[in-house]
Structure formats: structure tokens, C-alpha cells
């Protein structure tokens, strides 16, 4: 079986506990966390591979393969008087 290289958009956020959290909007439920960016990158690759493997074995490949995440627009800090 020939494997193709495919890119996924990953959203990375910092958690309050010091961990970095990564999620893959294109693959619902695909997320992981780690203390360092290097470790997070390794873990998110593993998580994506596992999510795709589960999708293949449960016949949900089409859903995972064809759903495309929206383009990232930006992040803003919004001040609100409280």
C-alpha cells in the first residue's frame, strides 16, 4: 500500500497547567497535549495517524478525508469593561 503525505492544520494552545494542547479541526476528536513543542509535534503526528487508522477501520474514511477545516483568520484580545 502506497502512503501519501498529507498536511493537516493543527491548532496549538497553551493550557493553564503549562501544557501545550493541539487539536486537529479536520479530524473531530483528534487532540493531544505535551509539555514541550517538540514533544507536542511528535504526539500530534501519532494522534493523526491513529485517528485516520480508526476512520479507515470503521469505514469513516470519507468523512475524515473530505472534511476541510476553515482557514484560520486570526486571534484578538478583546477588552470589556466589567
C-alpha positions as CSV (number, residue, x, y, z in Angstrom):
1,X,0.0,0.0,0.0
2,X,1.5,3.3,-1.1
3,X,1.2,6.1,1.6
4,X,0.8,9.7,0.5
5,X,1.9,12.7,2.5
6,X,-0.9,14.8,3.7
7,X,-0.9,18.1,5.6
8,X,-3.3,18.9,8.4
9,X,-3.9,22.2,10.1
10,X,-3.2,21.9,13.8
11,X,-4.4,24.5,16.4
12,X,-2.0,24.8,19.3
13,X,-3.0,26.5,22.6
14,X,-1.3,26.9,26.0
15,X,-3.2,25.4,28.9
16,X,-3.3,26.9,32.3
17,X,-1.3,24.0,33.7
18,X,1.7,24.7,31.5
19,X,0.9,22.0,28.9
20,X,0.5,22.8,25.2
21,X,-2.7,21.4,23.7
22,X,-3.0,20.5,20.0
23,X,-6.2,19.8,18.1
24,X,-6.9,18.9,14.5
25,X,-10.2,20.5,13.4
26,X,-10.3,18.4,10.3
27,X,-10.5,15.2,12.4
28,X,-13.1,15.6,15.1
29,X,-11.9,14.3,18.5
30,X,-8.2,14.3,17.4
31,X,-6.2,16.1,20.1
32,X,-3.2,15.7,22.3
33,X,-1.1,17.5,24.8
34,X,2.6,17.8,25.9
35,X,4.9,20.0,27.9
36,X,7.2,20.9,25.0
37,X,6.5,21.9,21.4
38,X,8.9,19.2,20.2
39,X,7.0,16.6,22.1
40,X,3.7,18.0,21.0
41,X,4.6,17.8,17.4
42,X,5.6,14.1,17.8
43,X,2.4,13.3,19.7
44,X,0.1,15.1,17.2
45,X,1.5,13.1,14.3
46,X,0.8,10.0,16.3
47,X,-2.7,11.2,17.1
48,X,-3.5,12.0,13.5
49,X,-2.2,8.6,12.3
50,X,-4.4,6.9,15.0
51,X,-7.5,8.9,14.0
52,X,-7.0,8.1,10.4
53,X,-6.5,4.4,11.2
54,X,-9.7,4.3,13.2
55,X,-11.5,6.1,10.4
56,X,-10.3,3.5,7.9
57,X,-11.2,0.5,10.1
58,X,-14.6,1.9,10.9
59,X,-15.3,2.9,7.3
60,X,-15.4,6.6,8.1
61,X,-12.5,7.5,5.8
62,X,-14.7,9.6,3.5
63,X,-15.8,11.8,6.4
64,X,-12.2,12.3,7.7
65,X,-10.7,12.7,4.3
66,X,-13.1,15.2,2.7
67,X,-13.9,17.5,5.6
68,X,-11.7,20.5,5.4
69,X,-11.2,22.9,8.3
70,X,-11.9,26.5,7.7
71,X,-9.0,28.9,7.1
72,X,-7.5,30.4,10.2
73,X,-8.4,34.1,10.4
74,X,-6.7,35.4,13.5
75,X,-6.6,35.9,17.2
76,X,-7.5,39.1,19.1
77,X,-7.5,40.3,22.7
78,X,-10.8,42.0,23.3
79,X,-11.1,44.4,26.3
80,X,-14.5,44.6,28.0
81,X,-15.4,46.9,30.9
82,X,-16.8,44.8,33.7
